[in-house]
Amino acid sequence: MYSIRGGLHQAVVSGLFSGLFLATMLKIIEQITHFKVYTLLLNIDYIPYIKNFVFPEIIEVGFHLIISIALTGSLHLLITHRKVFTRKKIIVMCTSLCFFIGVALFPTTMFSDKTPALSSIPSLAYWLIGHIAYGYVLGELITRNLSNGRLNRNSNMNFMT
């Protein structure tokens, strides 16, 4: 049986690592290209009430990491509940979901004058590449977590490539 306690710990670690990966990647892209994709990642202008506050960058990154941890925990539970236990399927599931999250979130750029224009194709491309890479890293981490004994050793579940 899947260990909720162990799964939660692994979700936190995996969510932090993959979330920091995405933030770092988008920050580097923004610094090199000047397309505001990191700014978009940290943007909260579309959230009522909270948008009225100005937070330091570290707090905004913290908001992003909370979302990353929640997403990772949800994926851990979904993968174990649906018994998705091949490396390929886990990575495809995580990468696809993160791609669609990127697609769904990009339009929030229209709620802020600090983020890229909705019509910015390069920004959209960098944003989606970042989310695909994030999904891949997340899928790898979840696969490693599950294959390292987070499931009952008596189960006949294989983590094949």
C-alpha positions as CSV (number, residue, x, y, z in Angstrom):
1,M,0.0,0.0,0.0
2,Y,1.2,3.5,-0.8
3,S,2.5,5.3,2.3
4,I,0.7,8.6,2.7
5,R,3.3,9.9,5.1
6,G,6.2,8.8,2.9
7,G,4.4,10.0,-0.2
8,L,3.8,13.4,1.4
9,H,7.4,13.8,2.2
10,Q,8.4,12.8,-1.3
11,A,5.9,15.1,-2.8
12,V,7.3,18.0,-0.8
13,V,10.9,17.2,-1.8
14,S,10.0,16.6,-5.5
15,G,7.7,19.6,-5.6
16,L,10.4,21.9,-4.2
17,F,13.1,20.5,-6.5
18,S,11.0,20.6,-9.7
19,G,9.5,24.0,-8.8
20,L,12.9,25.5,-8.2
21,F,14.1,23.9,-11.5
22,L,11.2,25.7,-13.4
23,A,11.8,29.0,-11.6
24,T,15.5,28.9,-12.3
25,M,15.0,27.9,-15.9
26,L,12.5,30.7,-16.6
27,K,14.6,33.3,-14.7
28,I,17.6,32.4,-16.9
29,I,15.5,32.6,-20.0
30,E,14.1,36.0,-19.0
31,Q,17.6,37.4,-18.2
32,I,19.0,36.2,-21.5
33,T,16.0,37.0,-23.8
34,H,14.2,39.7,-21.9
35,F,10.9,38.0,-22.4
36,K,9.1,38.2,-19.1
37,V,8.4,34.5,-18.5
38,Y,9.8,34.4,-15.0
39,T,7.8,37.5,-14.1
40,L,4.7,35.6,-15.4
41,L,5.5,32.6,-13.3
42,L,5.5,34.7,-10.2
43,N,2.6,36.9,-11.3
44,I,-0.4,37.0,-8.9
45,D,-2.3,39.9,-10.5
46,Y,-5.2,37.6,-11.4
47,I,-5.9,36.6,-7.7
48,P,-8.4,39.0,-6.1
49,Y,-7.3,40.7,-2.9
50,I,-3.7,39.2,-2.9
51,K,-3.0,41.3,-6.1
52,N,-3.2,44.4,-4.0
53,F,0.0,43.6,-2.1
54,V,3.5,43.8,-3.2
55,F,5.6,40.8,-2.1
56,P,9.3,40.4,-2.3
57,E,10.6,37.9,-4.9
58,I,11.3,35.2,-2.3
59,I,7.7,35.2,-1.1
60,E,6.4,35.1,-4.7
61,V,8.7,32.1,-5.4
62,G,7.3,30.6,-2.2
63,F,3.8,30.9,-3.6
64,H,5.0,29.1,-6.8
65,L,6.6,26.3,-4.7
66,I,3.4,25.8,-2.7
67,I,1.6,25.2,-6.0
68,S,4.3,22.9,-7.2
69,I,4.1,20.8,-4.0
70,A,0.3,20.6,-4.2
71,L,0.5,19.5,-7.8
72,T,3.2,16.9,-7.0
73,G,1.2,15.5,-4.2
74,S,-1.9,15.3,-6.4
75,L,0.1,13.6,-9.1
76,H,1.6,11.1,-6.6
77,L,-1.9,10.2,-5.5
78,L,-3.3,10.0,-9.0
79,I,-0.5,7.8,-10.3
80,T,-0.8,5.4,-7.4
81,H,-4.6,5.4,-7.4
82,R,-4.7,4.7,-11.2
83,K,-1.8,2.2,-10.9
84,V,0.3,3.9,-13.5
85,F,3.7,2.2,-12.8
86,T,5.8,2.4,-15.9
87,R,8.4,5.1,-16.1
88,K,7.3,6.1,-19.6
89,K,3.6,6.4,-18.6
90,I,4.4,8.4,-15.5
91,I,6.7,10.8,-17.5
92,V,4.1,11.2,-20.3
93,M,1.4,11.9,-17.7
94,C,3.4,14.5,-15.8
95,T,4.7,16.2,-18.9
96,S,1.3,16.3,-20.6
97,L,-0.4,17.7,-17.5
98,C,2.3,20.3,-17.0
99,F,2.1,21.3,-20.7
100,F,-1.7,21.8,-20.4
101,I,-1.3,23.7,-17.1
102,G,1.2,26.0,-19.0
103,V,-1.4,26.5,-21.8
104,A,-4.1,27.2,-19.3
105,L,-2.0,29.7,-17.3
106,F,-0.5,31.7,-20.1
107,P,-3.6,33.8,-20.7
108,T,-3.3,35.2,-17.2
109,T,-0.7,37.5,-18.7
110,M,-3.5,39.7,-19.9
111,F,-4.2,40.7,-16.2
112,S,-0.9,42.4,-15.8
113,D,1.1,45.1,-17.5
114,K,4.3,43.5,-16.1
115,T,4.0,40.2,-18.0
116,P,4.4,39.4,-21.7
117,A,1.7,40.3,-24.2
118,L,-0.8,37.5,-24.8
119,S,0.3,37.7,-28.5
120,S,4.0,37.1,-27.7
121,I,4.8,33.9,-29.5
122,P,8.4,33.7,-28.2
123,S,7.1,34.1,-24.6
124,L,4.5,31.4,-25.1
125,A,7.1,29.1,-26.6
126,Y,9.6,29.7,-23.7
127,W,6.7,29.3,-21.2
128,L,5.6,26.0,-22.7
129,I,9.2,24.6,-23.0
130,G,9.7,25.4,-19.4
131,H,6.5,23.6,-18.4
132,I,7.3,20.6,-20.5
133,A,10.8,20.4,-18.9
134,Y,9.2,20.9,-15.5
135,G,6.8,18.0,-16.2
136,Y,9.6,15.8,-17.4
137,V,11.7,16.5,-14.3
138,L,8.6,15.9,-12.1
139,G,7.9,12.6,-13.8
140,E,11.5,11.4,-13.3
141,L,11.3,12.4,-9.6
142,I,8.0,10.7,-9.1
143,T,9.2,7.5,-10.9
144,R,12.3,7.4,-8.7
145,N,10.3,8.0,-5.5
146,L,7.9,5.2,-6.4
147,S,10.6,2.8,-7.4
148,N,12.6,3.4,-4.2
149,G,10.1,1.5,-2.1
150,R,7.3,3.9,-1.6
151,L,5.0,1.1,-2.5
152,N,4.5,-2.2,-0.7
153,R,7.4,-4.5,-1.6
154,N,4.9,-7.4,-2.0
155,S,3.1,-5.8,-4.9
156,N,3.9,-6.9,-8.4
157,M,4.4,-3.4,-9.8
158,N,7.4,-2.9,-12.1
159,F,9.0,0.4,-13.0
160,M,10.1,-0.5,-16.4
161,T,11.4,1.9,-19.0
